Amino acid sequence: MPKPVKIIFLLTMTSALSFGFMHLFFPQINFERLHIFLFNLCSGGTIILYFSENFEHLSKRVWLFFILSICYALTAFFELYVFSIILALIMAFIVEKVRVYVFRFFPSDFFRMDVPTASKFHHASLLCLSIGLIFSAFAVLNHQYIHMLPFRKLTLNTFFLGFSFPVSLITLSVMFSMMHRARNLFKKRMKVLCFWTITLGVIIFFGFILFESLILELIISIILFIAVGTVLYLYVFLGIKEQRKSFLTSGIIFLLLTAVTGILYIALYFFLGSGSKEGEIVLNLHRIISLYGWNMSGLAVISRFHNFPIKLHSGYVIILHWIIVCIFIPIGYYNVSFAIISIAAFFIFLLLLFFSKGSEVMPSTRIEVVP
């Protein structure tokens, strides 16, 4: 990844975190859309497209996606919804162009046993990104203008999850591409089962959110937790030992914690109702671990995928990452001093990740080494 692009992502991600603390200074303004969209859509979505095209530099259409995603975040924040709808549809078209370039229009490879699991996750990431953008446009259209569907939670804010899911899928794609060949049929089937459970599970979970069915949300959350635990098991025993494995193993543990906090939040919502202080604390922790723990681990590896190994003491950096995610940011959400410390520490963390020297090899990102 060229140095100017690294600087842009460094500033975008740091800005995203900064907006997450803006309620401490401007409590009357909700900065959540800028906070989430700058990280998951602007940074995450662009890195997914860059990784998928497998070019040394960002192509013109990926640059266009990044610029439009910034505009989308701003129009959503300022509630300029007509522009948000138009921008979402244009970005979805760009994602589809990349998806068809890398794969094909109809995702028939999802149903083929000879297609590696990593390739399935990669294709699903692009497909979910484009579908998420289209549905976000429809959600805005429905909620603000036509009121065709009566779902209370069919709003733009619900798609915070939708834009996080493609980042999760592309990270899982990288993880499965770095596994040794499964020596028995059972583990091969486990890989495929993980793909379908996670992919369909999150989609079904989103449906349960719309229908506001807490019991079903809790059940599918537990199923997803088991699926993520299975991925961790496979990666620990089949993962190729190299520097990236440390970051991704740390990331999958973050994902397990995300699942645990999600289950806990649903349980608190069920027993205490909405608006409880305990539920708010758990929900904030859930978002922080998801965004800056799991998603950041994946984006860190993907953004430097072409030049690992990097000259970096992985252990110290991973410890710093955990301190930022589990201590600094959660406390900083309520305390100005820790908010400033969090931003500074996160900036240093990104500097270490993006600008540590590494090899300049350009391996393919489209073919899994082992099925």
DRENTILO-982178 format. One line per 8 residues: number of its first residue (from 1); their letters; for each residue x negated, y, z negated of C-alpha. Coordinates in Angstrom, 2 decimals. Layout:
# DRENTILO-982178
NUM> A> X/Y/Z ~ ...
//
This chain:
# DRENTILO-982178
1> MPKPVKII> 0.00/0.00/0.00 ~ -1.52/3.37/1.03 ~ -2.59/5.71/-1.78 ~ -0.06/8.50/-0.94 ~ 2.77/5.95/-1.14 ~ 1.51/4.75/-4.52 ~ 1.56/8.33/-5.77 ~ 5.14/8.77/-4.55
9> FLLTMTSA> 6.31/5.62/-6.34 ~ 4.37/6.61/-9.45 ~ 6.17/9.96/-9.56 ~ 9.57/8.48/-8.66 ~ 9.45/5.81/-11.38 ~ 8.14/8.23/-13.98 ~ 10.88/10.70/-13.04 ~ 13.46/7.92/-13.40
17> LSFGFMHL> 12.33/7.22/-16.95 ~ 12.23/10.94/-17.74 ~ 15.87/11.35/-16.69 ~ 16.71/8.52/-19.08 ~ 15.74/10.83/-21.94 ~ 17.35/14.02/-20.65 ~ 20.41/13.55/-22.86 ~ 18.16/14.56/-25.77
25> FFPQINFE> 17.70/18.00/-24.22 ~ 20.99/18.42/-22.32 ~ 23.58/16.29/-24.19 ~ 26.48/17.71/-22.18 ~ 25.11/16.35/-18.88 ~ 25.05/12.65/-17.90 ~ 21.74/11.87/-16.16 ~ 22.36/8.11/-16.04
33> RLHIFLFN> 22.86/8.00/-12.26 ~ 19.55/9.71/-11.56 ~ 17.88/7.49/-14.14 ~ 19.13/4.21/-12.65 ~ 19.25/5.04/-8.94 ~ 15.74/6.55/-8.81 ~ 14.32/3.36/-10.27 ~ 16.40/0.53/-8.80
41> LCSGGTII> 17.52/1.95/-5.46 ~ 14.91/4.53/-4.48 ~ 11.83/2.71/-5.78 ~ 13.11/-0.86/-5.88 ~ 15.04/-0.80/-2.61 ~ 12.19/0.83/-0.70 ~ 9.60/-1.61/-2.06 ~ 11.85/-4.53/-1.06
49> LYFSENFE> 12.00/-3.25/2.53 ~ 8.25/-2.55/2.61 ~ 7.52/-6.05/1.31 ~ 9.95/-7.61/3.80 ~ 8.51/-5.91/6.89 ~ 4.98/-6.97/5.86 ~ 3.31/-3.95/7.46 ~ 0.26/-2.27/5.98
57> HLSKRVWL> 2.03/1.10/5.99 ~ 5.66/2.03/5.45 ~ 7.53/2.05/8.76 ~ 9.65/5.00/9.88 ~ 12.89/3.26/8.95 ~ 11.59/2.43/5.46 ~ 10.57/6.07/5.00 ~ 14.03/7.08/6.17
65> FFILSICY> 15.61/4.70/3.66 ~ 13.54/6.21/0.84 ~ 14.46/9.79/1.77 ~ 18.15/8.90/2.13 ~ 18.10/7.04/-1.20 ~ 16.78/10.17/-2.94 ~ 19.57/12.17/-1.32 ~ 22.06/9.49/-2.37
73> ALTAFFEL> 20.94/9.69/-6.00 ~ 21.26/13.48/-5.94 ~ 24.69/13.50/-4.28 ~ 25.95/10.89/-6.75 ~ 24.61/12.97/-9.64 ~ 26.21/16.18/-8.36 ~ 29.41/14.27/-7.49 ~ 29.24/15.10/-3.78
81> YVFSIILA> 31.02/11.87/-3.02 ~ 31.68/12.32/0.70 ~ 27.94/12.57/1.30 ~ 27.31/9.62/-1.04 ~ 29.64/7.43/1.04 ~ 27.99/8.42/4.32 ~ 24.47/7.96/2.97 ~ 25.30/4.53/1.49
89> LIMAFIVE> 26.59/3.28/4.85 ~ 23.54/4.59/6.73 ~ 21.19/2.94/4.22 ~ 23.14/-0.33/4.51 ~ 22.63/-0.21/8.29 ~ 18.86/0.27/7.79 ~ 18.69/-2.67/5.39 ~ 20.59/-4.82/7.88
97> KVRVYVFR> 18.13/-3.87/10.63 ~ 15.27/-5.05/8.43 ~ 17.14/-8.20/7.38 ~ 17.90/-9.24/10.95 ~ 14.30/-8.44/11.94 ~ 12.91/-10.71/9.21 ~ 15.62/-13.41/9.20 ~ 18.86/-13.56/11.20
105> FFPSDFFR> 22.31/-12.02/10.93 ~ 24.18/-15.07/9.63 ~ 22.44/-16.49/6.51 ~ 22.61/-20.12/7.61 ~ 19.25/-20.77/5.92 ~ 21.04/-20.65/2.56 ~ 22.61/-24.00/3.42 ~ 19.56/-25.73/4.92
113> MDVPTASK> 17.49/-28.01/2.71 ~ 14.40/-27.57/4.88 ~ 14.26/-23.81/4.15 ~ 12.04/-22.98/1.14 ~ 13.79/-21.64/-1.95 ~ 11.57/-18.55/-1.88 ~ 12.86/-17.70/1.60 ~ 16.46/-18.12/0.41
121> FHHASLLC> 15.90/-15.70/-2.48 ~ 14.17/-13.22/-0.15 ~ 17.03/-13.29/2.35 ~ 19.58/-13.01/-0.46 ~ 17.79/-9.94/-1.82 ~ 18.16/-8.04/1.45 ~ 21.74/-9.23/1.95 ~ 22.75/-8.20/-1.58
129> LSIGLIFS> 21.12/-4.79/-1.12 ~ 23.13/-4.04/2.03 ~ 26.36/-5.47/0.57 ~ 25.80/-3.50/-2.63 ~ 25.47/-0.28/-0.66 ~ 28.63/-1.00/1.35 ~ 30.62/-1.87/-1.78 ~ 29.32/1.20/-3.59
137> AFAVLNHQ> 30.69/3.33/-0.74 ~ 34.03/1.54/-1.01 ~ 34.05/1.92/-4.81 ~ 33.61/5.69/-4.49 ~ 36.23/5.87/-1.73 ~ 38.70/3.85/-3.79 ~ 38.09/5.58/-7.13 ~ 37.97/9.15/-5.85
145> YIHMLPFR> 40.30/9.18/-2.86 ~ 42.53/6.29/-1.79 ~ 43.15/4.42/-5.10 ~ 43.92/1.21/-3.22 ~ 42.64/-1.22/-5.86 ~ 43.67/-0.64/-9.48 ~ 40.51/-1.94/-11.18 ~ 39.44/0.47/-13.93
153> KLTLNTFF> 35.79/-0.55/-13.65 ~ 35.54/-0.33/-9.85 ~ 33.44/2.84/-10.03 ~ 30.02/3.90/-8.81 ~ 28.52/3.34/-12.27 ~ 29.39/-0.35/-12.04 ~ 26.89/-0.65/-9.18 ~ 23.98/-0.03/-11.51
161> LGFSFPVS> 24.06/-3.85/-11.68 ~ 24.46/-4.16/-7.92 ~ 21.25/-2.27/-7.17 ~ 19.32/-4.15/-9.86 ~ 20.20/-7.58/-8.50 ~ 18.22/-7.29/-5.20 ~ 15.08/-6.46/-7.21 ~ 15.67/-9.56/-9.33
169> LITLSVMF> 16.12/-11.73/-6.25 ~ 12.96/-10.52/-4.50 ~ 10.98/-11.12/-7.70 ~ 12.36/-14.65/-7.92 ~ 11.38/-15.13/-4.28 ~ 7.77/-14.29/-5.12 ~ 7.85/-16.60/-8.15 ~ 9.11/-19.56/-6.13
177> SMMHRARN> 6.56/-18.87/-3.38 ~ 3.80/-19.28/-5.97 ~ 4.85/-22.73/-7.20 ~ 3.12/-25.99/-6.39 ~ 5.04/-28.58/-4.44 ~ 7.63/-30.36/-6.59 ~ 6.49/-33.99/-6.80 ~ 9.92/-35.50/-7.29
185> LFKKRMKV> 13.36/-35.01/-5.82 ~ 14.81/-33.87/-9.15 ~ 12.61/-30.76/-9.37 ~ 13.22/-29.99/-5.69 ~ 16.94/-30.06/-6.34 ~ 16.45/-27.94/-9.46 ~ 14.93/-25.19/-7.30 ~ 17.94/-25.15/-4.98
193> LCFWTITL> 20.35/-25.34/-7.92 ~ 18.64/-22.33/-9.53 ~ 19.12/-20.35/-6.33 ~ 22.84/-21.05/-6.08 ~ 23.50/-20.69/-9.81 ~ 21.77/-17.32/-10.09 ~ 23.02/-15.88/-6.80 ~ 26.64/-16.95/-7.13
201> GVIIFFGF> 26.58/-16.51/-10.90 ~ 25.83/-12.80/-10.75 ~ 28.45/-12.25/-8.02 ~ 31.06/-14.10/-10.09 ~ 29.98/-12.16/-13.18 ~ 30.60/-8.91/-11.31 ~ 34.10/-10.13/-10.47 ~ 34.76/-10.91/-14.13
209> ILFESLIL> 33.62/-7.38/-15.02 ~ 36.21/-5.94/-12.63 ~ 38.94/-8.12/-14.16 ~ 37.63/-7.27/-17.66 ~ 37.68/-10.91/-18.77 ~ 35.29/-11.01/-21.74 ~ 35.53/-14.76/-22.33 ~ 34.65/-15.55/-18.71
217> ELIISIIL> 31.87/-12.93/-18.78 ~ 30.43/-14.65/-21.85 ~ 30.62/-18.11/-20.25 ~ 28.91/-17.04/-17.02 ~ 26.27/-15.13/-19.03 ~ 25.38/-18.32/-20.91 ~ 25.19/-20.25/-17.62 ~ 22.87/-17.59/-16.17
225> FIAVGTVL> 20.72/-17.76/-19.32 ~ 20.31/-21.51/-18.82 ~ 19.45/-20.96/-15.14 ~ 16.79/-18.37/-16.02 ~ 15.37/-20.73/-18.64 ~ 15.14/-23.41/-15.94 ~ 13.23/-21.01/-13.67 ~ 10.79/-20.32/-16.52
233> YLYVFLGI> 10.33/-24.07/-17.02 ~ 9.63/-24.61/-13.32 ~ 7.26/-21.65/-13.12 ~ 5.27/-22.65/-16.21 ~ 4.72/-26.19/-14.95 ~ 4.58/-25.62/-11.18 ~ 3.26/-22.06/-10.92 ~ -0.11/-21.52/-9.27
241> KEQRKSFL> -2.58/-20.21/-11.86 ~ -3.69/-16.75/-10.79 ~ -3.43/-13.15/-12.00 ~ 0.09/-12.64/-10.67 ~ 1.37/-15.55/-12.75 ~ 0.65/-13.65/-15.99 ~ 2.73/-10.65/-14.89 ~ 5.58/-12.78/-13.55
249> TSGIIFLL> 5.67/-15.05/-16.61 ~ 5.91/-11.93/-18.76 ~ 8.67/-10.72/-16.46 ~ 10.76/-13.89/-16.70 ~ 10.56/-13.69/-20.51 ~ 11.88/-10.13/-20.20 ~ 14.70/-11.56/-18.07 ~ 15.54/-14.10/-20.77
257> LTAVTGIL> 15.72/-11.26/-23.30 ~ 17.94/-9.36/-20.87 ~ 20.29/-12.35/-20.79 ~ 20.27/-12.66/-24.59 ~ 21.05/-8.97/-25.13 ~ 23.76/-9.18/-22.47 ~ 25.41/-12.11/-24.25 ~ 25.11/-10.31/-27.59
265> YIALYFFL> 26.69/-7.15/-26.15 ~ 29.66/-9.07/-24.75 ~ 30.13/-10.80/-28.12 ~ 30.02/-7.46/-29.97 ~ 32.45/-5.95/-27.47 ~ 34.79/-8.89/-28.02 ~ 34.74/-8.68/-31.83 ~ 34.21/-4.94/-32.45
273> GSGSKEGE> 35.74/-3.43/-29.33 ~ 34.29/-0.71/-27.11 ~ 32.44/2.26/-28.56 ~ 30.88/0.51/-31.56 ~ 27.47/1.81/-32.64 ~ 26.03/-1.71/-32.68 ~ 27.28/-2.35/-29.16 ~ 25.79/0.90/-27.89
281> IVLNLHRI> 22.36/0.07/-29.35 ~ 22.38/-3.44/-27.84 ~ 23.58/-2.14/-24.45 ~ 20.79/0.45/-24.35 ~ 18.23/-2.22/-25.23 ~ 19.71/-4.49/-22.53 ~ 19.33/-1.78/-19.88 ~ 15.80/-0.87/-20.97
289> ISLYGWNM> 14.55/-4.47/-20.92 ~ 16.24/-5.11/-17.57 ~ 14.91/-1.98/-15.86 ~ 11.49/-1.42/-17.36 ~ 10.73/-4.99/-18.40 ~ 11.98/-7.52/-15.85 ~ 12.42/-5.26/-12.81 ~ 9.16/-3.41/-13.44
297> SGLAVISR> 7.24/-6.70/-13.69 ~ 8.56/-7.75/-10.31 ~ 7.97/-4.40/-8.62 ~ 4.43/-4.28/-10.04 ~ 3.53/-7.59/-8.41 ~ 5.36/-6.88/-5.15 ~ 3.84/-3.41/-4.70 ~ 0.31/-4.86/-5.12
305> FHNFPIKL> 1.10/-8.21/-3.50 ~ -1.27/-7.61/-0.60 ~ -4.39/-6.96/-2.71 ~ -4.28/-9.25/-5.73 ~ -6.43/-10.06/-7.64 ~ -6.89/-6.54/-8.98 ~ -9.70/-5.47/-11.31 ~ -7.55/-5.25/-14.39
313> HSGYVIIL> -7.43/-7.00/-17.75 ~ -3.98/-8.49/-17.39 ~ -3.56/-9.32/-21.08 ~ -4.09/-5.77/-22.33 ~ -1.84/-4.27/-19.66 ~ 0.94/-6.77/-20.38 ~ 0.70/-6.00/-24.12 ~ 0.96/-2.28/-23.30
321> HWIIVCIF> 3.99/-3.04/-21.14 ~ 5.73/-4.87/-23.99 ~ 4.98/-2.08/-26.46 ~ 6.44/0.49/-24.06 ~ 9.57/-1.54/-23.33 ~ 10.32/-2.93/-26.79 ~ 9.16/-0.05/-29.03 ~ 8.50/3.29/-27.34
329> IPIGYYNV> 11.47/3.55/-24.96 ~ 14.18/2.19/-27.33 ~ 13.09/4.60/-30.09 ~ 12.54/7.37/-27.54 ~ 16.18/7.10/-26.50 ~ 17.04/8.65/-29.88 ~ 13.85/10.59/-30.70 ~ 12.22/13.37/-28.65
337> SFAIISIA> 8.66/12.66/-29.83 ~ 8.87/9.00/-28.86 ~ 10.51/9.97/-25.57 ~ 7.43/12.02/-24.67 ~ 5.13/9.20/-25.84 ~ 7.14/6.75/-23.71 ~ 6.81/8.85/-20.57 ~ 3.06/9.33/-21.09
345> AFFIFLLL> 2.48/5.63/-21.83 ~ 4.58/4.55/-18.84 ~ 2.65/6.95/-16.59 ~ -0.65/5.41/-17.77 ~ 0.77/1.91/-17.27 ~ 1.74/2.74/-13.67 ~ -1.68/4.31/-13.04 ~ -3.37/1.08/-14.12
353> LFFSKGSE> -1.08/-1.03/-11.95 ~ -1.12/1.05/-8.79 ~ -4.69/2.30/-8.70 ~ -6.84/-0.52/-10.11 ~ -9.12/-1.79/-7.36 ~ -8.26/-5.05/-5.64 ~ -8.77/-7.04/-2.47 ~ -7.33/-5.75/0.79
361> VMPSTRIE> -6.05/-9.05/2.15 ~ -2.71/-8.96/3.97 ~ -1.11/-12.38/3.39 ~ 2.25/-13.16/4.91 ~ 5.26/-12.45/2.72 ~ 7.69/-14.44/4.83 ~ 6.51/-18.02/4.44 ~ 6.46/-19.98/1.21
369> VVP> 3.31/-22.06/0.79 ~ 5.23/-25.00/-0.66 ~ 8.90/-25.98/-0.46
//
